[in-house]
């Protein structure tokens, strides 16, 4: 039995009000310090941070377009940017839990099957992690002696972050490309796992891996596209990595650009393997651990808040606009349907 269109309108309005309430909570609590910092920031630096944040999203849009291009040729760069904004919005309001579902849901709205959306989301994560590891490995190679002399204990932490990230990438790739491994896992589960609740999760996981397999095969058949995805991810991550230098160079004229680039690359690879809701708490901790010896606590916190604005708040606010447009369309559609009854 279908729901009455009037009830759908009410549910959409309730959802909108709920989201607005959550947004108010985040702005009043988690984001207040960031907005205070924005008011005290030099306009030139602020514009530079905003530009780098948008540049990241531009390259993100290109990367997503290439990722889904094999099964959605009409998917544009703008659609890719909207996907990123929409996902960033739901990452915040769901405390990171709904990130994957939001991305897959947006793909579905663009006519991409759920199975393909799952595969595209996994490829998106793999390419992003590959870019992070690339920068971390290169910077560790060039700054190994400097870190060893100044903070020798950090070497083991950075290497651990790199190794765990590589293991995650390799695991996803192996699971997605090896049909034999998928069959062996399925046979093992059929024989030894009897709990029905666990079986449901295992079956869902197997479907996702199977979808990822097809998506990976589609992309791997086009090596040029694969290279583009990797390069766009290097560019998008690189845009964020310039932000600490932009924030700190006003107070520290002699600060080394490449050193700040290296420190933020280590921050991303280490914080990415520390469990935390939406990755925010772990990132803040590692960022200050990396930058405090370089700039002092006050300037490190200031640059952190500006970095979080570009990488966290800005895409969230843009995603809110995408969400409003989506809700407006949904409510308008339901009102039109209700008037026709």
Secondary structure, DSSP 4 states (H G I P E B T S, - for coil): -PPPHHHHHHHHHHHHHHHHHHHHHHHHTTSHHHHHHHHHS-HHHHHHHHHHHHHHHHHHHHHHHHHHTTT-TT--HHHHHHHHHHHHHHHHHTTTTTHHHHHHHHHHHTT--HHHHHHHHHHHHHHHHHHHHHHHHHHHHHHHHHHHHH-THHHHHHHHHHHHHHHHHHHHHHHHH-HHHHHHHHHHHHHH---HHHHHHHHHHHHHHHHHHHHHHHHHT-HHHHHHHHHHHHHHHHHHHTHHHHHHTTT-TT--HHHHHHHHHHHHHHHTTS--GGGHHHHHHHHHHHHHHHH-HHHHHHHHHHHHIIIIIHHHHHHHHHHHHHHHHHHHHHHHHHHT-
